[in-house]
């Protein structure tokens, strides 16, 4: 299983981990380089008479060694010194091998001594705490050697200055590298911040466009920010459209009310004793009822959008829940010369479901009455329980809608054509209310064209209470 934040190259963890070791090793390398550059330099000087005398005595003593055995020679070299203050080693002139009479120091400048073995006059080689005098050519058991004597315990110079310089170099190198890493983080953050600032100021067209292509958390954050901006822009546009639709829908009945009241006022002025026309009174009542219904539906939508309406789910048998509603729908359909055909599959009417019964019934009534209204002859309602969910299909044999309108019919006040207008008695909110009710239960609702003609609205509701009112948590 791949864990995104553990990805070595395309995650903060991977980059910081690799960068940490890169900075550490680079700072260490820089410190070593500076130490070598600022360390003690090798110095070659002329020996004193006393130093030459010591070298001659050592050479005479070694030349008395009776054998050329390496072990024997090492013991002889060791006996010459006796302390770290006077040490000796030789270089085999033929094999260029070093033979020490002491434990070799950690860092021996081999190249320097090899370059001097053919010199006639001895010199003093000093570096750091080591100082050796040589070479002195000697012959032991018929084999030529170059002799060097000296010490590895010269007074050590203070290294405080060197450590300070190394520390400063390490801090500078690590600081520059960390600044580079911080800049690689700060640049995309600044671009995202700039976009969010524009969004906060009301520019909903602002989008994040990273100057460098990335494949990490910043790229994901910019994508999610752009999705949020698109959603905000869409919601704002829908809000503006919704306000415009509400004002338009309310203006029509208000205009007709004003006209009816105006006629009544004119009638009263002309003849105070005249009785009002029954049609005029019916018009006023109709428009008032329509406005009251529309306002009630708008309040329902707004309260459920804000999750202010209490959600009370209970377990209820599907058949008993829908029995009375289906009877009323069949009666209404007969009154309009149409038929409602109900089909129960997989014994769905005897199954129990956990829902807010009032909310679901209102949704079903809105969809079914809409289907009866626009059906030519028949409405088919199918109930089926499968895969831990209740599937409800409501189909009519009417003219249907255009394919481009299928995703829009659940929008408030959306009307597909002139045959489905506000004068036909609807407010354009029924399907929107149904959608909110179904989605609040964790279900889905879709619309599809029916062959050869008509429209099918499909509903799926989970049977258990696990997905109920998901958006309210």
Buried (B, 14 or more C-beta within 10 A) or exposed (E): EEEEEEBEEBBEBBBEEEBEEEBEEBBBEBBEEBBEEBEBEEEEEEBEEEBBEBBEEBBEBBEEBEEBEEEBBBEBBBEBBEEEEBBBBBBBBEEEEBBBBBEEBEEBBEEEBEEBBEEEEBBBBBBBBBBBBBBBBBEBEEEBBBBBBBBBBBEEEEEEEBEEBBEEBBEEBBEEBEEEBEEBBEBBEEBBEEBBEBBEEEEBEBBBEBEEEBEBBBBEBBEEBBEEBEEEBEEEEEEEBBEEBBEEBBEBBEEBBEBBEEBBEEBEEEEEEEEEEEEBEEBBEBBEEBBEBBEEBBEBBEEBEEEEBEBEBEEBEBBEBBEEBBEBBBEBBEEEEBBBEBEBEEEBBEBBBBBBBEBBBBBBBBBBBBBBBBBEEBBBBBBBBEEEBBBBBBBBBBBBBEEEBBEEBBBBBBBBEEEBEBEEEBBBBBBBBBBBBBBBBBBBBEBBBBEEEBBBBBBBBBBEBEBBBEEEE
